[in-house]
Amino acid sequence: MADDVRVLGMDGLQQLVDVLGARGYSVVGPTVRDGAIVPGAIRTVDDLPRGWGDEQDAAHYRLRRRDDDALFGFAAGAQSPKPVFFPATELFWRGRRTGEEFTVNQEGPEADGDGIGPYALLGVRSCDLHALAIHDVVLLGRNHVDVRYAARRAGTFVVAATCAAPGGTCFCASMGTGPRPDAGYDLALTELLDGGPHRFLVEVGTPRGAEVLDEVETAEALGVDVQGADDVAAWSVAHMGRTLDTEGLKDVLYAGAESPRWDDVASRCLACTNCTLVCPTCFCTSVEDVADLTGDVAERRRVWDSCFSEGFSYIHGGSIRPEIRSRYRQWMTHKLAAWVDQFGTSGCVGCGRCITWCPAAIDITAEAAALRWTPQPTVTT
C-alpha cells in the first residue's frame, strides 16, 4: 500500500481524464468494440466499459452485462496495451518514383498516424504492467534500443487498476504479477462498489502522480475504503480461474525437451499464431517490402510475426522447425524457461489470453502440469 492514499469519485475520475488531456497526454484505456474489450481513446468516462463484464475460458470469450455500473469489472481485455507502443504493423520508409528519380523518406512512429505520445494508460491491469516492464528490458534495456518503441514509450503516464473480476483463464497470482498493481504506475485505482457510493481508492506511486492528482477533487481515504480495496484484491486472488506451479518449472521444461507430450499437443495445435498475437510479452517481428501496382511507390514495414509460423525459422534453404511439435515446444520453453536465462524473469505474466484465444482450447497451465508427470524418454549413449 502506498503512503499517499485518497478517494476519487466518478466526477473526480472525469477530472483526472481532463487533466491528463490538458497536459497533452493521449489517454488510452479499455473500450468496447466488436464484441470485445480492447484499448482505445478515452475522452470521457462514458468511453469506458461501464456495466460490462466478460466470460473467459479455454477457447471462449463473451461480453456480458453486469448488474452494476462498474467501469473496470472485467478480466484481461482481448489485447494488452502492447500495440500502443509496439504496433502490429509499422512503416519504416516509403519510396516514390517520379520520372527517373526515386526518393526515399525515412518515417518515424508518427507516420502511421498514431498520435505519437506522450500516452496516458488508464485502467491498465497489473499483469499488463509487468508485461510492459518486460518489454522495457527487451526493447530498451539492451545494447540495441528499439528507437520506435522508445519514442512511443517516453513519458508514459500510467493509471493502473486492480483486477476485481478475474476470468476463468487468469493466473497472475501464480506468477506474482497481480491482481493488485505493485509497481510501474503513477496512480493506481481500486474500484469500490460496496460500503458507500461508487468510488475509487487511489494510491499514488510517483511524485508526478501526486502532482496530477492535486489538480483533481479527492477526499481522504477512510479505513473502510482501505479495507475495501484489500478485500477486492484478496477476493480476486481467491477466484483465479487457473494456477501454474512455477517451482522448478525451468528445469522441468529443459528436461522434457524430448517428452512425448509435445506430440500430444501438436496433434491439437493449429499453428494459427493466436497465442502469440494476443500475448503481451511476445515481440517477434519480420520485415515486409511492398509496392503498389504501378511500381512507383514502395514501402518497408515491420510486422508482428510468430514462432508458430513455419517460415519464421527459415534459414539457408529450409525451416529449422518444420513440425508443429517443435514450434510449440520452442514457444512454451522460451516463454517459461529460456526467457529466465535471457532476461532474468519469466516471459509469462499469467494474463491467460493464450488460453482464451486458442481455438483448440490448449492450456499452457495444463501443458506445464502434464510435463511434470509425463515419463521422459531414456537417453542412451
N, C-alpha and C positions, 0 to 999 in steps of 0.2 A: 504494500500500500504506500502510495506517495505521501509525502508530508503535507503538501498543499492539496486539499480535497474540498470541492464545492458541489453545489447542486444547481442544475440547469433545467429550466422549464422548457416547454415547447416553443414559447416565444423566444427564449434565450437561444435555442438551437438555431432558429432562423436568423437571429442576430449574429451568431457565430458564422453562418454561411455568408451573410452580408459583409461582415468584417473581413473575412478571407478574400472575398471577391474585390472589396475596396483596396486591399493590399496587393492586388494584381495576381492573385492565385487563380488558376483554373481548377475549380473544385470538381473532383471525380468521386463518385460513390455508387452504391448499389441502386439499380433501376430495374424495372420490369420491362422486358422486351422479348417478343416472340416466344412467350410461354416460359421464360427463364429469368433468373436474376443475374444481371451482367453489369459490369462497370459502365457508367455513363455520366454525362454532365449533370451537375446538381446546382440549380439556381435557387430553388426554394425547397422547403421540407416536403412539399407535395410531390416532388420528383422522386422521393424515397418510396420504398415498397410498403406503404402504410397498410397494415392489416393483412399482409401476405406472409404465408409460411411455405414450407416445402416438405415433400416426402422424398427421401432418398434411400435407395438400397441398391444392391448389385443390379446393374442394367436398368435402373428405374429412377426417374426424376419426374416429379409432378409438382406444380404450384398448387397451393390450397389456400382457401380463405380462412384466416384465424377468426376467433370470436372477440378480438380486441383490436386496438389501433397501434400495435407495436410497429415501430419503424425498422427494427433490426431483428425481427422474430423468425429468422430463417437460418439455415446452416450455410455451409460454403456455397457461394454462387457458382454458376456454371463456369466462370472464368475468374481467375485472380486478377489483381492489378498488374500482372506481368506485362500485358500488351501495352499499357500506358508508357512504359519505359523501354520495352523491348518488343516492338510491334511485329506482327506476323509477316508483314512484307514491308520493305523499306528501300526507298530509292537511293542509290549510291551516286549515279551520274546519268545524265541524259545528253545524247549527242544528236546534232541535227545537220543534215547536208543541205547546203544552199548553193546551187550551181556546182562548181568544182571544189567548194570549200566545205570542210566538216569541222564544226565547233563542238567542243565538249564542255559542259558545265558540271562542275562538282557540286553535288547537292548536300545540304545539311539536313538535320532532322525536320526542319520546318517545311521542307519541300513537299512532304506528304500532307501538308495542311492540318497537322495535328495540334496546332496551337502550342508550340514548344513552351514549356513551363513558365514560371515555376508551378508545380502542381500541388494541390492540397488533396490528400486522400481522406475521405470521410467514411467512417464506419468500417474500416479495414479490420479483418479478423487477425487474431494473434498468430495463427498458423501462417497466414499470408505475410505478416510482418517478418516472421522468421525466414520465409522464402525470399523476401526482398533482401534480408541480411546475407543470405547465401549468394544471391546474385551480385551483391556488392563485393563479396570476396572474389567470386569467379570473374566478374567483368570489370571491376575497378581495382582490385587488390593485388593483381599480379603484374608481371613485367610489361605486358602489352594491354593497355587500358582500352576498353571499348568506348571511344570518344562520343559515339552517338548515344549510348546508354548514359554516359556521364553527363551529357548535355541535358537530357530529359530528367535525370535523377537529381540534378543540382538544385538545392534549395527546397526540396520537397518538405511540405508541412504535413504531418500525419495526425489525424484524429482517429484513434483506434476504437474498437467496440468489443466488449466482452461478448462471447457467443453464449446466448441464452437458450438456444434451441438446436443442439447438435443433431445431426442426421444419422441415419442408420449406417452410414459408411464412415463416419468420423472416428478418428482415433488419435487426435492431437494430444490427449492426456498421456497416452503411451509414449509419445515422442518428446514429451516435455516442452511442447510448443504452444500450449493453450489449456483451457479456453480463455483464460484471462490474460490480457496483454501484460508482459513483464519487462519489455524493453523496446526501444526503437520508435517511440511515439513522443509527440509534443503534448498531446492531450489524449486521455483515454476515458471513454464513456462506458457506463454500465446502465442499461435501460431498466428503470424500475416502474412496475405497473401495480404493485401491491403496497399497502401501508400508507396510502396517500395519493395525491394526483400523479398523473403521468409525468415523469421527470427522469433526469439522468444524473447519476453520480459522476463527477468529473475529477479525474486525477491528473495533476499537472506533472509532466515528465521533463520539461526543459524550461529554461528562462524565456525562450521565445514563446512557448506555450502559455506561460503565465502572462506575458505581455499582451498576447492576443486576447486571453480570457478577461483581462482587466477592462477590455472595451465592450464586454458583454455583461448583461444583467444576470447576476448569480446570487445564490443565497448560501448561508452557512450550512455545511453538511451536518445533519444530526446523527445521533447514534443509530436510529432506525434506518437511516439511509445507508450508512456504512455497513451495518449488519445485513441489510437487504442485498447489497452488492456482493457481499461474501456468500450469501445464500444462493444467489444466482449462479455464481461460479461453481460452488460445491454441487449444486443440482446438475449442472452441465457435465461435470466430471463423472458423476454417478450415472449419467444417461448416455454415455458414448455408445454408439452402435457397434463399434469394433474395438478390438485390442490387438496390440502387436508386442510380443515378447522380444525385447531387444537385447536381452542378456546373451552375450557371446554370439550374436547374430552374424557378425562379420566372419567369424571363423566357421560358422555353420555353412554359410554360402560358399566360402572358398573351398571347404572340404567337400561340398556337394557338387562340384563342377561337372562330374560325370553321373550325377544322380538320374535314375530313370524318371524322376518326377518331371524333368524338363520335357520328356517325350509326351507325358500325360498332358501338360499344359499346352504344348504345341498342337496337340490334336484338337484343342478347343480355340486357340488363339487365331484370330482372323488377320493379324498383322495390319490392322486398319489404321494404326497410329493414334487412335483416340486418346489413349492413356497419356502419351507424351504431349499431345496438343493441349490438354487441359491441366497438365502438371505445372504447378507454379515455380518449379526449380529447373525444369529441363531447359537447355539453352542451345541445342544443336541447330545449326543452320547450314544452308547451301547458298550458292550464288547463281542467279539466272540472268542470262543475256537474251534480250528480246528485241525485235524490230517490228515496225509497222509494215503494212502490206506494200507501201510504196518503196520501202528501203531507205527512206530519207531520215527517219527517226529511230534511234536505238537507245536502249536503256539497260542499265545493270542494277539488279535488285538483290538484296539479301532476303531470303525467305526462311521460315521455320522448316526444319527437316526433322527426321526421326530415325533413331537407330533400329526401328522396326521395318523400315523400307530396305529392300534388298540392295538397292543402289547406293545406300549411304556408306557402306563399307567397300565400295568398288574401287579397287586399285590394280593397276598393271594387268588389265585384261580380265578381271573377274572379281566377284564379291567374296570377301573372306568369311562372310556369314550368310551363306545361301539358304540355310534352313531356318524355319521359324523357331525351332528349338534353341539354336544358338543365339538368335536375336532376343528372344525373351530372357534367356539367361544373361546376356550382356546387359540388358536394361535393368533387371532386378538386382544383379550382382553389383553393378556400378552404383545404383541408387542407394543400396543398403550396406555396401561393404567397401568397394574401391573408393567411393566418394569420401569416406572417412580418411583413407590414406592420402587422398589428393588434397582435400580442403579442410580436414580436421573436424568434420561434422557429417551427420547423415544427410543424404540428399532427399530424404522424405520428411515432410512436416506433418503428416497424418491428416491431411485435409479430406482424404477419401475420394477425391474426384476420379482417380483412375478406376476405382471400383464402380462408382455410379455410372460413368460414361462408357464403360466397356460393354459393347453389345453382346458379348459372350458371357457376361457376369463373372469374369475372372477376378479373383480377390487376392490382392497382394498379401494380405494378412494370413489368409488361408494357405497360400502357397509357401510362405515362410514357415508356418507351423508344420506343414506337410514335410518340408525338407528336414526338419528336426527329427522326424520319426520314420522317414523312408530309409531303409537299409542302403548303404552306399556300396557300389561295386568294389570288389577287392582288386587292387592294382598289384600285379606281379612283375618282378624284374628278372 
